[in-house]
Amino acid sequence: MKLSLIKFILPVLLFLLAQDVFAQKTVTYHLYVRDTIVNFTGKQKHAIAVNGQIPMPTLTFTQGDTAVIYVHNELKESTSLHWHGVFLPNQEDGVPYLTQMPIEPGEVYTYRFPIIQHGTHWYHSHSELQEQIGMYGSMILKKRDNDPIFRKGIDDLPTVPLILSEWTDYKPHNVERMLHIATDWFAMRKDAVQSYGEAIKAGHFKTKLGNEWKRMLAMDVSDVYYDKFLVNGNADRIFSPKEGNRVRLRISNAGASTNFWLRYAGGKITVVANDGNDVEPVEVDRVLIAVSETYDVVVSIPDNKIAYEFMATSEDRIGSSSVYIGDGVRQLISPLPRLKYFEGMKMMNDMMKMNGDLDDMGMNMSLNQMDMNVVMYPEITGPANKKKGKMDHAGMDGDSNRGHDMHGGHSMEDQYNSNKLSDIVTLNYAMLRSPENTSLPEGPVRELRFELTGNMNRYVWSLDNQVLSEADKILIKKGENVRIIMFNNSMMRHPMHLHGHDFRVLNGQGVNAPLKNIIDIMPMETDTLEFHANVYGDWFFHCHILYHMMSGMGKVFTYDNQPKNPLIKKSSYARRKLFSDDRAFHFMAENDFATNGNDGMFMLQNTRWSIGTEWRLGYNDMHGYETETHIGRYIGRMQWLMVFAGFDWRYRKEGIDSHEENLFGQTNSKDDRAQFTLGFAYTLPMLVEFQTEVFQNGNVRIQLMREDIPITKRIRMGFMVNSDVEYMAELRYIFNPYVALRTHYDSDMGFGVGLNIGY
């Protein structure tokens, strides 16, 4: 009897074992990376395609598979691929000069790693700005059907991968340069300049004055103007499940710098996973998906004769892209209304101290529960400039939706909690709960604190006022638990991403704290996360807004006593190349071809240094030339102070008066000068630059100057006055980023009108 039982059971066991062995198969992909031409806006532009498509092909694996991916680099430049949110050996992580050397032109590179997790992930280039122009794609890691955590009614639903992105006709390196030189061309394209003329019209003149008094630029929630927003590389797609069915949308935000609002015309959205990790289902009206986050959401198709719009709207609300779920007449969802920028500016003024720090006014902000930008959402706080209803200090109407003013029963925190101000339910991180115990194993705890820092004026983003090239690696030990406490002391959101690990977000859910690899930290928020250090290697930790990362907002975690990475043979060279992004200089120049002369400037600037020259050639009263060159270094977190050394060289044929004096009674050499100088420039309130310098002959010059005062959306004013009794006033009308009509009066050159060409 026993023998017969063994004969029966043994084949069954062997069959099950064979099934398990063969299920763990090798899945191979070949990816061919090539230059291509696209036309998203009516203009042909360069992009990068993989296997002839944008986005890159969706890669699908099942937990237990081995991934083998051959990357054929047919570009004329190097490239790489990073597997976002995927657990793998450090050498396969795809960060050039950190975990591997870049894939050179003509090279075929092989990535090989086991699939030990499940969930919605994505992959993208980690080289330069290639992600912006096409190198991104979905990566779906499926559960086994017999997985003990397989969720019936969720994991067995039909799925649709959706990858969100944006497109700009500008070359990405030019976008990066324009951000660093603080042009407001993107604001013009968004109709978000917030000029003095617009402020007066909106009744916010004092708000605008307060904004510039605190040395801030105009209010915005996104850095870049984009020409198009895309879902799966298109602006319009239809998926046709049957009536009464539900469908699981696997959504990845591959935008370089755009957060998206997700909304559905067919009813509620049920969130079932985030960053590749299951969460207990939570039903909401909308989700703001941060740059590089993934969300799995379930939506229902209530009628088979209607196609319901699922819309992704850019956070700044300048555009959107949609897919349609169902088959039939399209049921649209209302577009989100324009942001109330001046209400946002007023909020920003209240929160910013004169030294550039943020003042949370005693509020305990965390986990996206209090959105300071709620004051700008008309659908939550009412339309701007209502004749009825009094606006409170946060810019909210006393009679809008369910909100009350501070004297109506809500605490100050509630004034910024959209879920307590309206019936629109918005997802926040406090609502996420893991269905499993996510407690870390027992072990020593290392606590680290980071402050997210930076400034918009020079577009420098950092951690603890250090860019990547200025910071040492963070040494951790294998087996310890690392707790990170982060405070965002900047006016921008920062989606912080940790490579190679998931972290627990401590959100009040106890042992069921959700697991993530991205946390979007809003201004003035403090968030706490923790992870178990269990994989040797150098792991990047950075803001995933591409242009923030390139400016230096990141650090590297490294393990004590870890083995040397054989792929990095020349560590000092690799280190220099890794740091080259935030050390790169950005070029700007302009020249004014005017009736009274020619004047212009060029400048090279990076994170800390500035090298600039300006010149003037006179045609009328001033027959001569002037040129000044300064080499300076910016100091401090806000970089309002720059110390410099320079050389001033000028000559004027007529009117030279060796007895002319400056305002300090010193003999003025402004008409015949060849002098070395030392000095500093400091940004005063109202964004006026105060500059003082001492010449080698002992003379002192003090100067006040302000350029680009926004009078209207396209008219800019500027002035200059100094102690050499020189002065200038100008007006510009801006046609495009490179051309403006300029008129000015200069004390030496007289009145002139001309065309200003800039880059």
RAHUDA-V173983 format. One record per residue. N is the residue number from 0. PHI is phi in whole degrees, 0 to 359 (999 if undefined). Layout:
n = (N:N)
phi = (PHI:PHI)
This chain:
n = (0:1:2:3:4:5:6:7:8:9:10:11:12:13:14:15:16:17:18:19:20:21:22:23:24:25:26:27:28:29:30:31:32:33:34:35:36:37:38:39:40:41:42:43:44:45:46:47:48:49:50:51:52:53:54:55:56:57:58:59:60:61:62:63:64:65:66:67:68:69:70:71:72:73:74:75:76:77:78:79:80:81:82:83:84:85:86:87:88:89:90:91:92:93:94:95:96:97:98:99:100:101:102:103:104:105:106:107:108:109:110:111:112:113:114:115:116:117:118:119:120:121:122:123:124:125:126:127:128:129:130:131:132:133:134:135:136:137:138:139:140:141:142:143:144:145:146:147:148:149:150:151:152:153:154:155:156:157:158:159:160:161:162:163:164:165:166:167:168:169:170:171:172:173:174:175:176:177:178:179:180:181:182:183:184:185:186:187:188:189:190:191:192:193:194:195:196:197:198:199:200:201:202:203:204:205:206:207:208:209:210:211:212:213:214:215:216:217:218:219:220:221:222:223:224:225:226:227:228:229:230:231:232:233:234:235:236:237:238:239:240:241:242:243:244:245:246:247:248:249:250:251:252:253:254:255:256:257:258:259:260:261:262:263:264:265:266:267:268:269:270:271:272:273:274:275:276:277:278:279:280:281:282:283:284:285:286:287:288:289:290:291:292:293:294:295:296:297:298:299:300:301:302:303:304:305:306:307:308:309:310:311:312:313:314:315:316:317:318:319:320:321:322:323:324:325:326:327:328:329:330:331:332:333:334:335:336:337:338:339:340:341:342:343:344:345:346:347:348:349:350:351:352:353:354:355:356:357:358:359:360:361:362:363:364:365:366:367:368:369:370:371:372:373:374:375:376:377:378:379:380:381:382:383:384:385:386:387:388:389:390:391:392:393:394:395:396:397:398:399:400:401:402:403:404:405:406:407:408:409:410:411:412:413:414:415:416:417:418:419:420:421:422:423:424:425:426:427:428:429:430:431:432:433:434:435:436:437:438:439:440:441:442:443:444:445:446:447:448:449:450:451:452:453:454:455:456:457:458:459:460:461:462:463:464:465:466:467:468:469:470:471:472:473:474:475:476:477:478:479:480:481:482:483:484:485:486:487:488:489:490:491:492:493:494:495:496:497:498:499:500:501:502:503:504:505:506:507:508:509:510:511:512:513:514:515:516:517:518:519:520:521:522:523:524:525:526:527:528:529:530:531:532:533:534:535:536:537:538:539:540:541:542:543:544:545:546:547:548:549:550:551:552:553:554:555:556:557:558:559:560:561:562:563:564:565:566:567:568:569:570:571:572:573:574:575:576:577:578:579:580:581:582:583:584:585:586:587:588:589:590:591:592:593:594:595:596:597:598:599:600:601:602:603:604:605:606:607:608:609:610:611:612:613:614:615:616:617:618:619:620:621:622:623:624:625:626:627:628:629:630:631:632:633:634:635:636:637:638:639:640:641:642:643:644:645:646:647:648:649:650:651:652:653:654:655:656:657:658:659:660:661:662:663:664:665:666:667:668:669:670:671:672:673:674:675:676:677:678:679:680:681:682:683:684:685:686:687:688:689:690:691:692:693:694:695:696:697:698:699:700:701:702:703:704:705:706:707:708:709:710:711:712:713:714:715:716:717:718:719:720:721:722:723:724:725:726:727:728:729:730:731:732:733:734:735:736:737:738:739:740:741:742:743:744:745:746:747:748:749:750:751:752:753:754:755:756:757:758)
phi = (999:295:295:295:296:296:297:282:286:303:298:296:297:296:296:296:295:296:301:293:295:288:292:274:261:269:248:246:231:246:244:256:262:222:292:210:242:237:217:268:232:94:236:281:224:285:211:239:246:241:55:77:219:229:291:296:302:289:263:237:224:245:309:108:290:250:270:233:233:264:254:260:274:254:278:264:222:285:209:192:223:249:261:293:84:266:280:199:299:304:292:261:286:84:256:298:72:243:250:201:276:295:278:282:305:83:271:250:244:247:259:219:201:283:266:247:214:227:122:271:226:208:222:198:291:247:252:49:243:295:302:294:245:129:270:207:197:282:222:252:251:273:286:292:297:262:296:297:257:294:257:294:87:232:285:257:285:298:240:227:287:236:240:267:202:224:225:235:286:283:296:305:293:286:302:301:297:296:294:287:266:62:293:254:298:297:295:298:295:275:59:225:291:60:287:296:298:294:296:297:297:271:75:235:298:295:298:295:299:297:298:283:299:270:62:250:275:299:285:204:244:211:279:238:274:246:281:206:243:231:238:54:82:230:259:199:223:235:238:237:290:276:304:82:282:241:228:259:264:262:252:239:263:266:296:287:208:245:277:234:277:253:216:227:287:269:130:287:251:254:277:238:200:213:53:82:243:297:229:297:306:226:262:220:270:202:227:260:266:282:308:80:287:234:227:259:231:251:234:256:249:284:210:281:259:229:255:269:282:250:249:248:248:300:301:278:66:270:188:204:215:224:238:239:256:122:219:146:295:282:260:269:251:296:297:288:289:299:293:269:297:289:295:295:296:296:299:297:301:294:271:264:279:294:271:95:285:265:245:279:54:83:278:265:264:195:61:62:285:247:259:299:285:300:296:264:267:300:290:254:250:92:290:286:58:290:286:252:94:263:278:274:296:268:84:248:286:294:249:270:51:260:287:231:281:297:263:256:114:267:284:299:301:294:296:242:260:296:287:260:257:205:272:279:269:251:293:225:294:293:272:272:220:288:285:237:289:251:303:284:295:299:166:296:245:251:256:236:237:232:248:277:230:150:210:283:302:251:54:242:235:206:243:55:60:233:279:306:289:260:251:283:296:268:274:233:245:296:100:268:259:252:251:243:247:238:243:267:259:224:265:240:286:224:280:270:241:252:282:77:218:264:237:277:264:282:237:89:266:63:290:259:303:289:261:215:237:228:229:273:257:276:307:73:278:238:234:238:225:211:216:267:280:225:225:302:140:263:244:283:229:205:288:268:292:305:283:288:299:294:276:120:275:185:218:236:273:225:264:294:61:281:293:290:283:292:281:254:274:245:296:294:295:299:297:298:291:298:277:292:296:278:269:296:269:245:258:218:203:206:216:253:265:239:289:256:154:225:220:188:200:221:210:243:222:231:306:238:252:221:233:216:226:232:215:216:238:264:253:262:297:261:262:176:211:222:211:230:234:230:240:222:234:278:234:93:295:278:55:278:247:230:263:212:240:205:219:243:227:208:208:228:295:254:81:292:230:292:262:296:243:274:293:262:79:271:298:273:252:294:266:204:219:215:227:279:223:229:188:211:237:223:277:274:307:71:61:275:269:264:232:227:212:247:275:295:273:95:293:240:233:241:220:241:209:215:246:60:288:282:276:228:300:237:260:238:241:208:208:209:213:217:282:275:61:248:206:205:223:215:227:230:246:269:272:202:299:243:227:217:270:233:232:206:239:240:300:265:267:81:272:208:231:195:255:258:252:226:215)
